[in-house]
Structure formats: structure tokens, C-alpha cells
Amino acid sequence: MPAAALRNTARVPHQAWSGPAALSEVRWALVATGFFALGLFAQLAGLPGWLYWGLYLTCYGSGGWQPGLAGLQALRNRILDVDLLMVVAALAAAGIGQVFDGALLIVIFATSGALEAVATRRTEDSVRGLLGLTPETATRVDEFDVERQVDTAQLAVDDVLLIRPGERIGGDGVVLEGASEVDQATITGESLPADKAPGDEVFAGTVNGTGTLRIRVVRPSADTVISRIATMVAEAGASKARTQLFIEKIEQRYSVLMVAATVALLLVPLLAGSDLRSSLLRAMTFMIVASPCALVLSTMPPLLASIANAGRHGVLVKSAVVLEKLADAGPVAFDKTGTLTKGAPRLAKVHSENGFSDIALLSLAASAENPSEHPLARAIVAAARAAGAAVRPATEFASAPGRGIRAQVGDHTVEVGSPALLRAYPVAERFEQAGYTAVIVVVDGAPAGVLALTDHPRDEARAAVAKLELLTGRTPLLMTGDNPRAAAQLAADVGITDVRAGLLPEDKVGVVRGLEADGARVLFVGDGVNDAPAMAAAHVAVAMGRSGSDLALETSDAVITRDDLAALPAVVALARRARRVVAANLVIAATFIVVLVTWDLLGHLPLPLGVAGHEGSTVLVGLNGLRLLRDRAWPVRGRS
């Protein structure tokens, strides 16, 4: 496999995708194969030598000019590229009359390069498909209610867009007016459209239903969820795994030694009286079979194929390094709300005091929580609207992760958060003992009441936990800021026995670091809101990306965009399978090199057989890696 192609994975021109033949590597490989077939026919038919030689040499030019040029450019930077060595070996074969053998080398060499180009383009194609979901124009409405069609790339924060029924939404925003249902399958994978009302978030590229919406843009076009997803997929394709970096590190030294050994194999027999043709033939055969092409190709195609496959199934893996980390991770540490639970808690009970009615308490709490993205905040706001309580504008909003929020609502300073806001509050303790999540509301420094919320575990949570325990061989654990009773109840529902409750964000970091200090490679799964510090401390972090929040996309190493926890054991199993394929490829490549080199040194290895063996191993490991592109490679049942 051409090593330069691996180094330029992210720099393939963004041309329109129209199948594999649209790639220049594929086109030139097909041209070279065609001229090789014509030359072989002419040779076997006994036609004049100048004819089949001309056809073979045309095969050399069409199949070898790209890797040859790349090799010369690398040589200018003092990098000895195996691409150049293969072209030199082919030309040397022609120089001693073995034009057929050299042409065969060029054809198989070009074919292996085309295979990797196809794998790379499949990853890039997924990026273009994502970017193509966003419409080119949107209807912007000014302060005078005048509509104007504008390019979505020019949208700015606070622009107001009119979204008519059936239209794709042009930017990430918040609904100002109207009610509709929006098909968000492209972002979250939800099979049913999501109901949208004022205050709800919508995403670029999703499809509006039967209602008309007015939305306020909250992110510039370059920062929309769909754009950031596409960027992450592209960056994943450009990244290099640790195994690949190690191979590239030794490749240069190996190539220099290989050239020195080739020169020795040429000169020593000549000095001993051997003829030039046989010495050169043995030396060129050695150069071909000792080249590490198959070793170079062993690593990245399986990892790139796995990243592309995971992306098609709603898991965005940010790099090949992350895929390697997923393969050796364990134990798995789960956040609670929005991760093991559905992330849609509901208000169950309200307790008000100190002169506040239930409606007044709910109104103040919802007004203060309205700017927050936390699932509990959304539940409080939704309950207030359902009860007819006013949700007023809040100012001076501030959030303390793991504790709560503070905001100014009218003349009142409102604090909403965990029982940690007060040293002792018997009402909150009673709610917690009953298994609820208690949220305290403090107004102007005095307790005003308690909101009791409850959430339900995801339908797939128990099966996902069991599969992860089977895959990693380690007991998963639950880390949450919720009270111990609510946490224990959820843990029992999903099959977790190790529960760490009442944790602040810094406490979660301490737990993760403690596990890592004991040799564990923690896979932390959270919703990206309060979990950023623990995500940063973990060996590898995965975010449930339903909210599309900045933290979910930026802090984590991978994002499950379809909000399906079953995808977590599936991607871990896929990562482990990719690791096994990489290991198998390395064994195959090394075995071919050792056997062919030994044969050439100790016996007489025919050049055509050496070419077929070396390039055949390269094609073999390439095809073995590309198997992970198939939908069947996605472990739907989380099998390892």
C-alpha cells in the first residue's frame, strides 16, 4: 500500500462523489490494468516485441506516475518513501528485460492504492452527506416582518428565521413562535418527530412538520451541530492511531536498511564473479518482497472503516486514537440523568412554604431555570408551562455545576439546585427517602420550597450495562450527584451494583482518577453538562449527544448522536474487532515478508512470484480491513 496515500488521508480533493471510479487513484489503476491486459495479450499472441513492450511501458506510466511523484516529493524532504522504491524496482525489472514482472508489480501496487482511496472517500462521503442536509438558503425575517431569502452560510446569531411546513431548518436555534413537529432523525436518530414549542431547541438540517415556526438563530453556520459533526468525522479520518504512528516511526529506518541490503545483494555477488543480470534480479526481488507496504496498510484501513461504519450508525468517533482507547477500555462509569435515564425527568410533587403558593414557587423556579440546558431545568420549565405558571425573563444567570443555578427574576434573587444549597432541610430529605430527586428553591436567601422530580431508566439501559460488563470484564459503576436512594433505585433497575451518589463534579474526577491510579482505563459516559471534568480525566469519554450541547461535542472523545445507549456496547465491540483485524493484518504482512525474504536469500525466488506474494499480501490486508465498512460489521447485539 502506498505510504504517502496514508499520510495524505485528509487531503483528497473534495470532488463530487459518483462512485469509486470518480477517484483518480481508481481511474489510473483501471487504465494501468487495461494496458497490462493488452500487453499480456500481445505477448501471448506472439505479436511484435515493440508492441507489447510499448503497452507494458504505458502501464508503467499510468499506474506509477502518482506514487513516483509522491515519492520524489518525499525524497526532497529527506524522506525515503516505499512508493518510490516500488517504482524503482519496477523500472529496474524492465531494465533487465523483465518488463512483464515490472508491469505486474505496477498493476497490483496501483490497485492497492486504489483500495485505500475508496476507503478514505467512503469516510469523506459521509461528511459531505451530513453537510448536504443543511439547505442553501433560509427565510430571514427583519424587525419590520419583511421576509428575505439569504444564504445559510451568512446567518448570524439572533437572526430570526421563518420555517414553513416541510422545509429544512437552516440554522441551530430556539423556537420563538409557533408549534410543530420536527423530524430530527439526522441528528438524534429518533424515529418519531419531536414536538416543538416556544423555548425548544431546533437543529440545522432537520425537517419541519405541519406547523409554521419562527426561530432565533443561536449559533453561526460554521458552529451548528451538523457542521461540528461533519468536522469531527473529517478529523477522525485524518488522525493516526498509536500503532500507525509506531509503524511510520520505524518505516524510515527500515527503508534505509532495506536499500542498504539491496545494494549489498547486488554488489557482493558481482564482486564474487556473478553475472550482472542474476545479481540485479535477486536484488530487485529482495527490494520488492522486503518492502513494508502491507505493514503500512495493516492499521489505518480497518480503523477508518470502523469509524465510518460507526458514524453511519449514529456514533461519532473523533479519531483513530479514540477507537483504540475504546477497544481496551474498562470499567464503564455512567452518569445518571440523561445517560442511564431517558433524560426527560418530570415534576412529581411540589412543596411550597414561607408564603409562596405552589404556582408562585413553580413560576420563580422555572423563570430562573429557563436559560439552563440541564434536563432537570427543562423538566421544571415544562411543568410550569403545563400548569399555566408564568415563565418570566431572568437576568444575572449563573450556574455552578453539581450545585444549581442563581438568577434574578424581577425583584427576587432565586437559587434552584441540589440539597447542598442548604445544610439541612427535612422536607428535601423526606422526598429523597421516597426515591425522588429533590430540588430546593431558595428565594432572597430563604427556603421557599422543594420540587420533587423523577426520571425513568432507558428501555435499553439494562441490556447495554450487561453487554458492557461482558465485553470489558469489569463491573460498571454509577456516578451521580443525585441522592443515594434515588441512585440505588436506578442502579437496581439497570443492573449496576457499584453506586457512587451525592457527587459534585470534582468528586467524580476524584473517583475516575482513583480508578485510573489502580490501573483501570475508565470509559466515562455522560451527557456533557455536569460531566466535563470527569470526561477530561477519563481514559476515554462518550457523550449522549441528544442535547447537541457544546460540552457534549467538544469534551467527549465520541458522541452517540442517536440517543440510543445500545450503540455504546456496539461501538466498543466494533473497536475490539478492529483491533483484532489490525493484529491479524500485522501477522499476515510480517509472515509474508519473512517467508519471501528467506526464500529469496536462501533459495531462488522468481520475480513474478515475489511480486504476486508481496502485492498480494498488501491487497489481502487492505480487503480484510475494508470488511469493517459493511453494515454487517456493526455488532447490533453488542457481541465482541
Solvent accessible surface area in square Angstrom, and as a share of the most:
residue,aa,sasa,rsa
1,M,0,0.00
2,P,13,0.08
3,A,2,0.01
4,A,9,0.07
5,A,38,0.30
6,L,5,0.02
7,R,63,0.23
8,N,54,0.28
9,T,10,0.06
10,A,54,0.42
11,R,165,0.60
12,V,21,0.12
13,P,91,0.57
14,H,128,0.57
15,Q,60,0.27
16,A,90,0.70
17,W,76,0.27
18,S,91,0.59
19,G,19,0.18
20,P,71,0.45
21,A,57,0.45
22,A,15,0.12
23,L,1,0.01
24,S,29,0.19
25,E,51,0.23
26,V,17,0.10
27,R,113,0.41
28,W,92,0.32
29,A,8,0.06
30,L,108,0.54
31,V,59,0.34
32,A,0,0.00
33,T,57,0.33
34,G,34,0.33
35,F,63,0.26
36,F,22,0.09
37,A,56,0.44
38,L,98,0.49
39,G,0,0.00
40,L,58,0.29
41,F,137,0.57
42,A,2,0.02
43,Q,68,0.30
44,L,140,0.70
45,A,56,0.44
46,G,66,0.63
47,L,72,0.36
48,P,65,0.41
49,G,32,0.31
50,W,189,0.66
51,L,58,0.29
52,Y,42,0.16
53,W,84,0.30
54,G,34,0.33
55,L,33,0.17
56,Y,0,0.00
57,L,83,0.41
58,T,58,0.33
59,C,0,0.00
60,Y,15,0.06
61,G,41,0.40
62,S,10,0.07
63,G,3,0.03
64,G,6,0.05
65,W,109,0.38
66,Q,51,0.23
67,P,17,0.11
68,G,8,0.08
69,L,85,0.42
70,A,28,0.22
71,G,0,0.00
72,L,94,0.47
73,Q,97,0.43
74,A,14,0.11
75,L,82,0.41
76,R,207,0.76
77,N,107,0.55
78,R,226,0.82
79,I,59,0.30
80,L,35,0.17
81,D,0,0.00
82,V,0,0.00
83,D,1,0.01
84,L,22,0.11
85,L,10,0.05
86,M,0,0.00
87,V,20,0.12
88,V,63,0.36
89,A,0,0.00
90,A,0,0.00
91,L,98,0.49
92,A,22,0.17
93,A,1,0.00
94,A,12,0.10
95,G,67,0.64
96,I,25,0.13
97,G,45,0.43
98,Q,40,0.18
99,V,5,0.03
100,F,58,0.24
101,D,3,0.02
102,G,1,0.01
103,A,0,0.00
104,L,32,0.16
105,L,1,0.00
106,I,2,0.01
107,V,16,0.09
108,I,32,0.16
109,F,1,0.00
110,A,14,0.11
111,T,50,0.29
112,S,0,0.00
113,G,7,0.07
114,A,10,0.08
115,L,33,0.17
116,E,5,0.02
117,A,11,0.08
118,V,31,0.18
119,A,1,0.01
120,T,7,0.04
121,R,0,0.00
122,R,90,0.33
123,T,4,0.02
124,E,17,0.08
125,D,44,0.23
126,S,34,0.22
127,V,9,0.05
128,R,53,0.20
129,G,45,0.43
130,L,33,0.16
131,L,88,0.44
132,G,61,0.59
133,L,37,0.18
134,T,35,0.21
135,P,31,0.20
136,E,145,0.65
137,T,73,0.42
138,A,8,0.07
139,T,7,0.04
140,R,64,0.23
141,V,7,0.04
142,D,62,0.32
143,E,148,0.66
144,F,158,0.66
145,D,86,0.45
146,V,87,0.50
147,E,82,0.37
148,R,161,0.59
149,Q,115,0.51
150,V,10,0.06
151,D,66,0.34
152,T,10,0.06
153,A,72,0.56
154,Q,129,0.57
155,L,8,0.04
156,A,52,0.41
157,V,70,0.40
158,D,87,0.45
159,D,27,0.14
160,V,38,0.22
161,L,0,0.00
162,L,16,0.08
163,I,3,0.02
164,R,94,0.34
165,P,70,0.44
166,G,55,0.53
167,E,63,0.28
168,R,90,0.33
169,I,0,0.00
170,G,3,0.02
171,G,2,0.02
172,D,0,0.00
173,G,0,0.00
174,V,37,0.21
175,V,2,0.01
176,L,73,0.36
177,E,101,0.45
178,G,35,0.33
179,A,69,0.53
180,S,10,0.07
181,E,49,0.22
182,V,0,0.00
183,D,62,0.32
184,Q,10,0.04
185,A,44,0.34
186,T,53,0.31
187,I,2,0.01
188,T,1,0.00
189,G,27,0.26
190,E,42,0.19
191,S,109,0.70
192,L,138,0.69
193,P,67,0.42
194,A,24,0.18
195,D,122,0.63
196,K,21,0.09
197,A,44,0.34
198,P,61,0.38
199,G,40,0.38
200,D,49,0.26
201,E,55,0.25
202,V,0,0.00
203,F,6,0.03
204,A,0,0.00
205,G,0,0.00
206,T,1,0.00
207,V,44,0.25
208,N,3,0.02
209,G,20,0.19
210,T,113,0.65
211,G,16,0.15
212,T,64,0.37
213,L,1,0.00
214,R,59,0.22
215,I,0,0.00
216,R,83,0.30
217,V,0,0.00
218,V,42,0.24
219,R,35,0.13
220,P,54,0.34
221,S,32,0.20
222,A,80,0.62
223,D,65,0.34
224,T,5,0.03
225,V,3,0.02
226,I,2,0.01
227,S,21,0.14
228,R,31,0.11
229,I,6,0.03
230,A,2,0.01
231,T,70,0.41
232,M,14,0.06
233,V,10,0.06
234,A,48,0.37
235,E,100,0.45
236,A,0,0.00
237,G,6,0.06
238,A,44,0.34
239,S,25,0.16
240,K,54,0.23
241,A,0,0.00
242,R,115,0.42
243,T,40,0.23
244,Q,0,0.00
245,L,90,0.45
246,F,124,0.51
247,I,13,0.07
248,E,31,0.14
249,K,136,0.58
250,I,74,0.38
251,E,3,0.01
252,Q,51,0.23
253,R,167,0.61
254,Y,71,0.27
255,S,0,0.00
256,V,85,0.49
257,L,125,0.62
258,M,6,0.03
259,V,43,0.24
260,A,58,0.45
261,A,37,0.28
262,T,5,0.03
263,V,71,0.41
264,A,47,0.36
265,L,34,0.17
266,L,40,0.20
267,L,86,0.43
268,V,94,0.54
269,P,33,0.21
270,L,56,0.28
271,L,157,0.78
272,A,88,0.68
273,G,67,0.65
274,S,45,0.29
275,D,84,0.44
276,L,111,0.55
277,R,117,0.43
278,S,51,0.33
279,S,3,0.02
280,L,33,0.16
281,L,27,0.14
282,R,75,0.28
283,A,0,0.00
284,M,13,0.06
285,T,1,0.01
286,F,18,0.07
287,M,11,0.05
288,I,1,0.01
289,V,0,0.00
290,A,4,0.03
291,S,0,0.00
292,P,6,0.04
293,C,0,0.00
294,A,1,0.01
295,L,39,0.20
296,V,1,0.00
297,L,1,0.00
298,S,0,0.00
299,T,0,0.00
300,M,4,0.02
301,P,1,0.01
302,P,0,0.00
303,L,4,0.02
304,L,1,0.00
305,A,1,0.01
306,S,0,0.00
307,I,5,0.02
308,A,4,0.03
309,N,0,0.00
310,A,0,0.00
311,G,25,0.24
312,R,79,0.29
313,H,42,0.19
314,G,3,0.03
315,V,0,0.00
316,L,9,0.05
317,V,3,0.02
318,K,40,0.17
319,S,20,0.13
320,A,0,0.00
321,V,42,0.24
322,V,10,0.06
323,L,1,0.01
324,E,27,0.12
325,K,55,0.23
326,L,0,0.00
327,A,1,0.00
328,D,34,0.17
329,A,3,0.02
330,G,8,0.07
331,P,4,0.02
332,V,0,0.00
333,A,0,0.00
334,F,0,0.00
335,D,12,0.06
336,K,12,0.05
337,T,19,0.11
338,G,8,0.08
339,T,0,0.00
340,L,0,0.00
341,T,1,0.00
342,K,85,0.36
343,G,10,0.10
344,A,67,0.52
345,P,9,0.06
346,R,130,0.47
347,L,35,0.18
348,A,39,0.30
349,K,101,0.43
350,V,42,0.24
351,H,56,0.25
352,S,28,0.18
353,E,50,0.22
354,N,92,0.47
355,G,87,0.83
356,F,53,0.22
357,S,65,0.42
358,D,68,0.35
359,I,85,0.43
360,A,39,0.30
361,L,0,0.00
362,L,8,0.04
363,S,11,0.07
364,L,7,0.04
365,A,0,0.00
366,A,0,0.00
367,S,0,0.00
368,A,0,0.00
369,E,14,0.06
370,N,69,0.35
371,P,73,0.46
372,S,22,0.14
373,E,75,0.34
374,H,38,0.17
375,P,6,0.04
376,L,35,0.18
377,A,1,0.01
378,R,106,0.39
379,A,9,0.07
380,I,1,0.00
381,V,10,0.06
382,A,59,0.46
383,A,20,0.16
384,A,0,0.00
385,R,106,0.39
386,A,92,0.72
387,A,54,0.42
388,G,66,0.63
389,A,7,0.05
390,A,60,0.47
391,V,41,0.24
392,R,102,0.37
393,P,119,0.75
394,A,27,0.21
395,T,80,0.46
396,E,138,0.62
397,F,71,0.30
398,A,55,0.43
399,S,72,0.46
400,A,45,0.35
401,P,76,0.48
402,G,26,0.25
403,R,106,0.39
404,G,21,0.20
405,I,14,0.07
406,R,117,0.43
407,A,2,0.01
408,Q,46,0.20
409,V,0,0.00
410,G,52,0.50
411,D,136,0.70
412,H,63,0.28
413,T,38,0.22
414,V,0,0.00
415,E,32,0.14
416,V,0,0.00
417,G,9,0.09
418,S,29,0.19
419,P,41,0.26
420,A,60,0.46
421,L,54,0.27
422,L,45,0.22
423,R,250,0.91
424,A,76,0.59
425,Y,20,0.07
426,P,84,0.53
427,V,18,0.10
428,A,1,0.01
429,E,83,0.37
430,R,143,0.52
431,F,28,0.12
432,E,25,0.11
433,Q,108,0.48
434,A,71,0.55
435,G,30,0.29
436,Y,48,0.18
437,T,19,0.11
438,A,4,0.03
439,V,8,0.05
440,I,0,0.00
441,V,0,0.00
442,V,6,0.04
443,V,7,0.04
444,D,83,0.43
445,G,60,0.58
446,A,46,0.35
447,P,39,0.25
448,A,0,0.00
449,G,0,0.00
450,V,0,0.00
451,L,0,0.00
452,A,0,0.00
453,L,1,0.00
454,T,30,0.18
455,D,29,0.15
456,H,92,0.41
457,P,38,0.24
458,R,17,0.06
459,D,129,0.67
460,E,43,0.19
461,A,0,0.00
462,R,134,0.49
463,A,51,0.39
464,A,1,0.01
465,V,2,0.01
466,A,59,0.46
467,K,61,0.26
468,L,0,0.00
469,E,68,0.30
470,L,156,0.78
471,L,15,0.08
472,T,23,0.13
473,G,63,0.61
474,R,106,0.39
475,T,65,0.38
476,P,1,0.01
477,L,3,0.01
478,L,0,0.00
479,M,0,0.00
480,T,5,0.03
481,G,42,0.40
482,D,17,0.09
483,N,8,0.04
484,P,81,0.51
485,R,117,0.43
486,A,8,0.06
487,A,0,0.00
488,A,51,0.39
489,Q,107,0.47
490,L,9,0.05
491,A,2,0.01
492,A,68,0.53
493,D,62,0.32
494,V,2,0.01
495,G,34,0.33
496,I,7,0.03
497,T,119,0.69
498,D,46,0.24
499,V,49,0.28
500,R,77,0.28
501,A,26,0.20
502,G,48,0.46
503,L,27,0.13
504,L,36,0.18
505,P,12,0.08
506,E,106,0.48
507,D,55,0.29
508,K,9,0.04
509,V,17,0.10
510,G,44,0.43
511,V,26,0.15
512,V,0,0.00
513,R,154,0.56
514,G,37,0.36
515,L,32,0.16
516,E,54,0.24
517,A,88,0.68
518,D,126,0.65
519,G,63,0.61
520,A,5,0.04
521,R,117,0.43
522,V,0,0.00
523,L,0,0.00
524,F,0,0.00
525,V,0,0.00
526,G,0,0.00
527,D,15,0.08
528,G,0,0.00
529,V,25,0.14
530,N,36,0.18
531,D,1,0.01
532,A,20,0.16
533,P,60,0.38
534,A,0,0.00
535,M,4,0.02
536,A,81,0.63
537,A,24,0.19
538,A,13,0.10
539,H,32,0.14
540,V,0,0.00
541,A,0,0.00
542,V,0,0.00
543,A,0,0.00
544,M,4,0.02
545,G,5,0.04
546,R,97,0.35
547,S,28,0.18
548,G,1,0.01
549,S,3,0.02
550,D,69,0.36
551,L,65,0.32
552,A,0,0.00
553,L,6,0.03
554,E,116,0.52
555,T,37,0.21
556,S,2,0.02
557,D,36,0.19
558,A,0,0.00
559,V,1,0.00
560,I,0,0.00
561,T,13,0.08
562,R,103,0.38
563,D,19,0.10
564,D,59,0.31
565,L,0,0.00
566,A,36,0.28
567,A,10,0.08
568,L,0,0.00
569,P,1,0.01
570,A,2,0.01
571,V,0,0.00
572,V,0,0.00
573,A,1,0.01
574,L,0,0.00
575,A,2,0.01
576,R,41,0.15
577,R,60,0.22
578,A,0,0.00
579,R,109,0.40
580,R,121,0.44
581,V,8,0.05
582,V,14,0.08
583,A,51,0.40
584,A,43,0.34
585,N,0,0.00
586,L,47,0.23
587,V,97,0.56
588,I,47,0.24
589,A,0,0.00
590,A,42,0.32
591,T,70,0.41
592,F,71,0.29
593,I,20,0.10
594,V,96,0.55
595,V,83,0.48
596,L,12,0.06
597,V,24,0.14
598,T,62,0.36
599,W,106,0.37
600,D,3,0.01
601,L,83,0.41
602,L,151,0.75
603,G,31,0.30
604,H,125,0.56
605,L,5,0.03
606,P,54,0.34
607,L,3,0.02
608,P,49,0.31
609,L,78,0.39
610,G,0,0.00
611,V,1,0.00
612,A,43,0.34
613,G,13,0.13
614,H,4,0.02
615,E,0,0.00
616,G,31,0.30
617,S,2,0.02
618,T,0,0.00
619,V,31,0.18
620,L,83,0.42
621,V,0,0.00
622,G,2,0.02
623,L,87,0.43
624,N,25,0.13
625,G,0,0.00
626,L,27,0.13
627,R,90,0.33
628,L,0,0.00
629,L,12,0.06
630,R,94,0.34
631,D,93,0.48
632,R,173,0.63
633,A,2,0.01
634,W,17,0.06
635,P,7,0.04
636,V,96,0.55
637,R,173,0.63
638,G,6,0.06
639,R,124,0.45
640,S,80,0.52
